[in-house]
Amino acid sequence: MRKKELACEVIRLLQKEYPDSVCTLDTGDAWQLLVSVRLAAQCTDKRVNETVPELFKKYPSPRALADADIRDIEKIVHPCGLYKTKARDIKACMNMLCERFGGRVPDTMEELLSLPGVGRKSANLILGDIFGKESYVCDTHCIRLTGRIGLTDGSKDPLSVEMQLRKIIPPEESGAFCHRLVDHGRAVCKAGRPLCENCVLSDICKNRNLNI
């Protein structure tokens, strides 16, 4: 089976298994998603969702957060880990959002990457979930699963994986596909010992019945 054919079958099976997959970060606005994604680095979405309500209640706009005392931001986001770096990036990001983009979250990869603390994974998530554009969120689940299944060459480099997926995943399926990989990675195709006997992809996966 060629990779494009394999990709279509994986998309079909995961869509049937996880019809309602969405981003698990609870946010209402684009700028809030930017903040939450930064906090989610090396932290669970659950912990981020527990932390941000206080932050957004106290600072309800990009301008308010840009003007906030950095020490107060640090105190609130402390539970998410790496709090000093994250607080610095969030404040700087909101400031640039206000000064350069009038408080509006930009809708191009180039502009998003110009924001402090925003990498390709975050930019892709914003493009897909907020603007409905082509997006390939290459997080640990995406990298692990696409390599195991055989959609990519097993590279651990996010950019390499993204470029490979762009060749075989239809743009209109890209965002939902990556969300479904997260759900499948958490429930079945786990990092330590995948539950191959429960996997809807077992008949087509390159590494079925992994003995690890």
C-alpha positions as CSV (number, residue, x, y, z in Angstrom):
1,M,0.0,0.0,0.0
2,R,1.4,3.4,-1.0
3,K,1.7,6.1,1.6
4,K,-1.1,8.2,0.2
5,E,-3.4,5.1,0.2
6,L,-2.3,4.2,3.7
7,A,-3.0,7.8,4.8
8,C,-6.5,7.7,3.4
9,E,-7.2,4.4,5.2
10,V,-5.8,5.7,8.5
11,I,-7.9,8.9,8.2
12,R,-11.0,6.8,7.6
13,L,-10.5,4.4,10.5
14,L,-9.5,7.1,13.0
15,Q,-12.5,9.3,11.9
16,K,-14.8,6.4,12.7
17,E,-13.1,5.7,16.0
18,Y,-12.9,9.3,17.2
19,P,-15.6,11.3,15.4
20,D,-15.5,14.2,17.9
21,S,-11.8,14.8,18.4
22,V,-10.9,18.3,19.3
23,C,-8.2,20.3,21.0
24,T,-8.3,19.5,24.7
25,L,-7.2,22.9,25.8
26,D,-10.2,24.9,27.1
27,T,-10.0,28.4,25.5
28,G,-12.5,30.8,24.1
29,D,-10.4,33.2,22.0
30,A,-7.4,33.0,19.7
31,W,-5.1,34.9,22.1
32,Q,-6.1,32.6,25.0
33,L,-5.2,29.6,22.9
34,L,-1.8,31.1,22.3
35,V,-1.3,31.5,26.0
36,S,-2.5,28.0,26.8
37,V,-0.4,26.3,24.2
38,R,2.7,28.0,25.6
39,L,1.8,26.8,29.1
40,A,1.2,23.3,27.8
41,A,4.9,22.7,27.0
42,Q,6.1,19.9,29.2
43,C,2.8,20.1,31.0
44,T,-0.6,18.3,30.7
45,D,-3.5,20.0,29.1
46,K,-5.5,19.1,32.3
47,R,-3.2,21.2,34.4
48,V,-3.2,24.1,32.0
49,N,-7.0,24.0,32.0
50,E,-7.0,24.2,35.7
51,T,-4.6,27.1,35.7
52,V,-5.7,29.5,33.0
53,P,-9.2,30.5,34.4
54,E,-7.5,32.6,37.1
55,L,-5.1,34.1,34.6
56,F,-7.8,35.1,32.1
57,K,-10.2,36.3,34.8
58,K,-7.6,38.7,36.2
59,Y,-6.2,39.7,32.7
60,P,-9.2,39.5,30.3
61,S,-7.4,40.8,27.2
62,P,-4.0,40.8,25.4
63,R,-3.4,44.4,26.5
64,A,-4.2,43.6,30.2
65,L,-1.8,40.6,30.1
66,A,0.9,42.6,28.3
67,D,0.8,45.2,31.0
68,A,0.7,42.7,33.9
69,D,3.4,42.5,36.5
70,I,5.6,39.6,35.4
71,R,5.8,38.4,39.0
72,D,2.1,38.0,39.2
73,I,2.0,36.0,35.9
74,E,4.7,33.8,37.3
75,K,2.7,33.2,40.5
76,I,-0.4,32.2,38.6
77,V,1.3,29.9,36.0
78,H,3.7,28.3,38.5
79,P,1.7,25.0,38.5
80,C,2.5,24.5,34.8
81,G,6.3,24.3,35.4
82,L,9.0,26.4,33.7
83,Y,7.0,29.3,35.0
84,K,9.6,32.0,34.7
85,T,10.3,31.3,31.0
86,K,6.6,30.8,30.2
87,A,5.5,34.0,32.0
88,R,8.2,36.0,30.1
89,D,7.2,34.6,26.8
90,I,3.5,35.1,27.4
91,K,4.0,38.8,28.4
92,A,6.3,39.4,25.4
93,C,3.9,37.6,23.1
94,M,0.9,39.7,24.2
95,N,2.9,42.9,24.0
96,M,3.8,42.2,20.4
97,L,0.3,41.1,19.6
98,C,-0.9,44.5,20.8
99,E,1.9,46.6,19.3
100,R,2.4,45.0,16.0
101,F,-1.0,43.3,15.2
102,G,-3.5,45.6,17.1
103,G,-4.4,42.8,19.5
104,R,-5.4,40.5,16.7
105,V,-3.9,37.0,16.4
106,P,-2.3,36.8,12.9
107,D,-3.4,34.1,10.5
108,T,-0.2,33.2,8.7
109,M,2.6,30.9,9.6
110,E,5.2,33.6,9.1
111,E,3.5,36.1,11.4
112,L,2.7,33.6,14.1
113,L,6.3,32.4,14.2
114,S,7.4,36.0,14.8
115,L,5.6,36.0,18.1
116,P,7.8,35.2,21.2
117,G,7.4,31.6,22.4
118,V,5.5,30.5,19.3
119,G,6.9,27.6,17.4
120,R,5.6,25.6,14.4
121,K,3.5,23.3,16.6
122,S,1.7,26.2,18.2
123,A,1.3,28.1,15.0
124,N,-0.2,25.0,13.2
125,L,-2.7,24.6,16.0
126,I,-3.8,28.2,15.8
127,L,-4.0,28.0,12.0
128,G,-6.2,24.9,12.1
129,D,-8.4,25.4,15.2
130,I,-8.9,29.2,14.9
131,F,-8.7,29.9,11.2
132,G,-9.7,26.5,9.7
133,K,-6.5,26.4,7.6
134,E,-4.2,23.5,6.7
135,S,-2.4,22.5,9.9
136,Y,0.0,19.7,11.0
137,V,0.5,19.7,14.7
138,C,3.5,17.5,15.1
139,D,3.5,16.8,18.8
140,T,4.9,13.7,20.5
141,H,1.8,11.6,19.7
142,C,1.8,12.6,16.0
143,I,5.5,11.9,15.7
144,R,5.3,8.5,17.4
145,L,2.2,7.2,15.7
146,T,3.0,8.3,12.2
147,G,6.4,6.6,12.5
148,R,4.9,3.4,13.9
149,I,2.1,3.2,11.3
150,G,4.5,3.8,8.4
151,L,3.2,7.2,7.3
152,T,6.6,8.8,7.9
153,D,10.1,7.4,8.0
154,G,10.4,7.3,11.7
155,S,12.1,10.7,12.1
156,K,11.8,12.3,15.5
157,D,12.3,15.8,14.1
158,P,8.9,17.7,14.1
159,L,9.7,19.7,10.9
160,S,10.7,16.6,9.0
161,V,7.5,14.8,10.1
162,E,5.4,17.8,9.2
163,M,6.9,18.1,5.7
164,Q,6.3,14.3,5.1
165,L,2.7,14.6,6.2
166,R,2.0,17.6,4.0
167,K,2.7,15.3,1.0
168,I,0.1,12.6,2.0
169,I,-2.6,14.1,4.2
170,P,-5.2,16.2,2.5
171,P,-5.2,19.8,3.7
172,E,-8.9,19.7,4.7
173,E,-8.2,16.6,6.9
174,S,-5.0,17.8,8.5
175,G,-6.3,19.5,11.7
176,A,-8.8,16.8,12.7
177,F,-6.3,14.1,11.8
178,C,-3.7,15.4,14.2
179,H,-6.3,15.7,17.0
180,R,-7.3,12.1,16.4
181,L,-3.7,11.0,16.6
182,V,-3.6,12.6,20.1
183,D,-6.7,10.7,21.2
184,H,-5.4,7.4,19.8
185,G,-2.0,7.9,21.3
186,R,-3.4,8.5,24.7
187,A,-5.9,5.6,24.6
188,V,-4.2,2.9,22.6
189,C,-0.9,3.6,20.8
190,K,0.9,4.5,24.0
191,A,4.6,5.4,24.2
192,G,5.5,2.5,26.5
193,R,3.4,-0.4,25.6
194,P,0.9,0.1,22.8
195,L,-2.3,-1.9,23.1
196,C,-2.1,-3.4,19.6
197,E,-4.9,-5.9,20.3
198,N,-7.3,-3.0,20.7
199,C,-6.1,-0.9,17.8
200,V,-8.4,-0.1,14.8
201,L,-5.2,0.3,12.7
202,S,-3.7,-3.1,13.6
203,D,-4.4,-4.6,10.1
204,I,-2.5,-1.8,8.3
205,C,0.1,-0.7,10.8
206,K,3.7,-1.3,9.8
207,N,4.6,-2.1,13.4
208,R,1.6,-4.1,14.5
209,N,1.9,-6.2,17.7
210,L,4.9,-4.3,19.0
211,N,6.8,-6.2,21.6
212,I,8.1,-3.3,23.6
